[in-house]
Amino acid sequence: MVKKSKVLLLNLKLYKIVFLFIMLLPAFKGKAQGLMFNSNDSLLGERTSYTVFNTDVPTFYDHLRMSFDLSLWDNDHLGYVFNIIDNKNNSYSLTYIFNYKGSPTLNFNIDSKSNKIKIPLSLAQLKKRHWINIKVDIDLITNTVGFYVNGKWYKATDFGFDSKITPIITFGKNPHYSDVPKMAIKNLTVGDGNKSYAFALNEWSGKNVYDSHDEIRGHVENPVWLINGSYFWEKRANFSFNEVAGINFNARDQTVFIFKSDSLVLYDMKNGIISARALQNKIPIPLLLGKSIINTKENKCYAYEVLRAAKPSPCIASLDLSTLKWNVVGHANIQEQRHHHNIFYDKDQDGLYLFGGYGSFAYHNDFFKYNKQTDNWDKTIFTGDRISPRFFSACSQANGNNEVYIFGGYGNQSGNQIVGGKHFYDLYKVNLTNHTIKKCWEIKPNEEDFVPTNNLFISKDKKYFYALCYPHEKPKTQLRLYKFSVKDGSYQVVSGTIPVTSERIESDINLFFNPAQEEFFCTIQEFTTPSNSTIRILALEFPPVSQQDYERSQQATAPAPPVYRYVITGILATLLIAGTLIYLKRRKTNEPTQQYDEEGAAAIVPVNKKEDEKKANAVYLLGEFTVYDKNSRDITYLFSPKIKQLFILVLLNSKDESGVVSKKISTTLWPDKDVVKTKNIKGVTINHLRNIIADIEGIELTFLNDTYCFKLGDNVFCDYFTVTDAIKLMSSADKSAELSILNYFDLIARGGLLQHIPETWLDDIKLVYEEALMPVILPEIKRIYESGDFRKALEIARVVLNIDPFNDVALKYKLKALRRIKGIEYARKVYEEFIAEYEKSLGIEYPVPFDKICSNKTDQR
């Protein structure tokens, strides 16, 4: 009996080990980014819904166990994290609420009956990309539900489960409820101890969710894949100035600040809020370039100019970031301009150093240290390896060993501009204690030349550094983030591109890292004259994703089975065989057959599918670009960025059968390459496109007289063509009185034309569409509002503002409708948010006051 008990105990342990390996499968696949949900801030039809098992819902026995990482950053809404519907159509939900006493909680409920479990969260956990691990154990035998959160179990009993469950599991918007909090999830596993399904949720695009075996299991409506935030730079803010302005980042309060002569403009990186503050006094130095450096120890920003202004004046001043008062520090200057130099402190932030730069037709490699006692930039001599004269180099902050890294740039060995210049791809370690320089490596990139921007950042493990790089010789160019090995200089591109115009030498680009939010961001200051500039702020989530991984994900072919699958399969097989040899008696002689009653069968029918997106042979250009083949299968994922651009370019020119000449394709899709050199890559791209559209009936790519054109059959549907045809008919002289643009509202509500594709060659086409749409849809808002249907008027106004964010008519009726529905104070709050965004984007105040829009007189019907 004792021997049998030991065997049973060992067998139980083996089962637990097997289940543990299965539950950890996502960790072997790599670092998941996750799925973010469009929340209550979005229109109802735009909120995210994730059905875990879209078809072939598995049955689980005795237990239903779930584990996932949850990120929450909502302090406004109640919302549903997930919902489970069982075989008897009972509904259970995990909800989130932030009450106004400042105590956020997760709540597990039997829907419409009772709250069973309340789980407190801390305010410190409510941050985007701060992950909370949630473990759920639904014990079907004992009718107990347990949640393991923050190192503690929360349990409740008396649920009335059956011993098996075929669950409909939905995260976010679900069949019963549409409230969704601001949240994201990743690393989801679902199992019962004998079988498990793992979902890393690291997809890039599309609505299908793959499990750890690359099989489609789930479906997402309105997905926001977080991994895109780690490859594509997100625009955060834009400003314009008609005077020289300086820019820097204060890590203490996570704020980018722009200093002008008499005021500060602040952008809160955490909350996305823009504000302005007056300074106690005007800056005492004339700004030529607006260069500055932060001293975190003193909580001061030091602004400086190395070239004295025409009139004798101070050259260095400090801004106390607590009091916002400027003080003169000194008059020291170097007597010649040093464009694109490096500036850095030693590790104690007592010594301020300046290196390199360009000025007076020469490249420089001098090190200067500011001497507070003599108010002078003293030239400092370093021994060891020599750094050739250069500008456009990048430098790090001093580390604990008082070492600074200097990377790359443009210059030559002599420093004399007359003999020409070259690009440097070398790394130097500069010791500020013993004044020595050591060359770490030099590489020769196999691509077009580039230089880094001002700053580089060392990874926590000290193995890599990140630098924002671009070809500086081109007036219209692109920035990309690079990741270099500190050891040997091997590198990879780890972001998408940022278009930038660098027409003048004063243009300035900085890379910053915000450790509190774990994101990179860059500031781009583009000058049109020596005193007129625009400043853009963009952000990239950490960790960034390599260009190779992104391009691989866009390929049409299925990915090869990952190595980890074979490793884990071998481990699991070994454990199971061992378990079988030790304990031959099966726990269950026959696996129960999966049964579905009528309610269960009805419950697993996919929900929230838009009928207009089930069309076969359909192309959607309004809002999110989407394509369906002849079997109504979503094939959008097959279109890589270039193939997508080619498809759109040809399609937009095929309505009237004019097509696109071959040369225009080359100059549009590859503007930086000679037309002759694009022949091969264009041919490959066109062949890929032909293969993709082969599964769409009624569309054929033709080539005649050096022109590519789609021959379109009547069975091909394109939402853009449908809407524009309707607009033309309504605008014509013989328009029908019965025809209304609202007949096509569902299509228009998807969004603007190719709204998420920012290619500049589409700008004119988008503008023509908007200018045609507005005259026919804006009168409808007024008509619907005056008929008394305020909610419908609000819905139409929101759609218009989604396409044209600053449309006066749509704003007017949105506010008037909100005043009728939610009251004047709510409408006023929405108006204040609008004018803040208006000023942030356009740089001017919105001219129409709220009272004029929403006064009782203007609202009389």
Secondary structure as UniProt FT lines:
FT   HELIX           2..23
FT   HELIX           25..29
FT   STRAND          35..37
FT   TURN            40..41
FT   HELIX           44..46
FT   STRAND          49..51
FT   STRAND          60..61
FT   STRAND          63..72
FT   STRAND          79..85
FT   TURN            87..88
FT   STRAND          91..98
FT   TURN            100..101
FT   STRAND          104..110
FT   TURN            111..113
FT   STRAND          114..120
FT   HELIX           123..125
FT   TURN            128..129
FT   STRAND          132..139
FT   TURN            140..143
FT   STRAND          144..149
FT   TURN            150..151
FT   STRAND          152..156
FT   STRAND          164..165
FT   STRAND          168..172
FT   STRAND          183..191
FT   STRAND          196..199
FT   STRAND          208..210
FT   TURN            212..213
FT   STRAND          216..221
FT   STRAND          223..225
FT   HELIX           226..230
FT   STRAND          234..241
FT   STRAND          246..250
FT   TURN            251..254
FT   STRAND          255..259
FT   STRAND          263..268
FT   TURN            269..272
FT   STRAND          273..278
FT   STRAND          291..295
FT   TURN            296..299
FT   STRAND          300..304
FT   STRAND          316..320
FT   TURN            321..324
FT   STRAND          325..330
FT   STRAND          342..345
FT   TURN            347..348
FT   STRAND          352..359
FT   TURN            360..361
FT   STRAND          362..371
FT   TURN            372..375
FT   STRAND          376..380
FT   STRAND          383..384
FT   STRAND          390..391
FT   STRAND          394..395
FT   TURN            400..401
FT   STRAND          403..411
FT   HELIX           417..419
FT   STRAND          422..431
FT   TURN            432..435
FT   STRAND          436..442
FT   STRAND          451..458
FT   TURN            460..461
FT   STRAND          464..470
FT   TURN            472..473
FT   STRAND          476..485
FT   TURN            486..488
FT   STRAND          491..493
FT   STRAND          498..501
FT   TURN            505..506
FT   STRAND          508..514
FT   TURN            515..518
FT   STRAND          519..527
FT   STRAND          533..541
FT   HELIX           547..553
FT   HELIX           563..582
FT   HELIX           598..603
FT   HELIX           611..613
FT   TURN            616..617
FT   STRAND          618..620
FT   STRAND          626..628
FT   TURN            630..631
FT   HELIX           636..638
FT   HELIX           641..652
FT   TURN            653..657
FT   STRAND          660..661
FT   HELIX           662..669
FT   TURN            671..672
FT   HELIX           676..678
FT   HELIX           679..693
FT   TURN            694..695
FT   TURN            697..698
FT   STRAND          699..704
FT   TURN            705..706
FT   STRAND          707..712
FT   TURN            714..715
FT   STRAND          717..718
FT   HELIX           719..731
FT   TURN            733..734
FT   TURN            737..738
FT   HELIX           741..744
FT   HELIX           745..748
FT   TURN            749..750
FT   TURN            754..756
FT   HELIX           760..762
FT   HELIX           763..786
FT   TURN            787..788
FT   HELIX           790..803
FT   TURN            805..806
FT   HELIX           808..822
FT   HELIX           824..842
FT   HELIX           850..854
FT   TURN            856..859
//
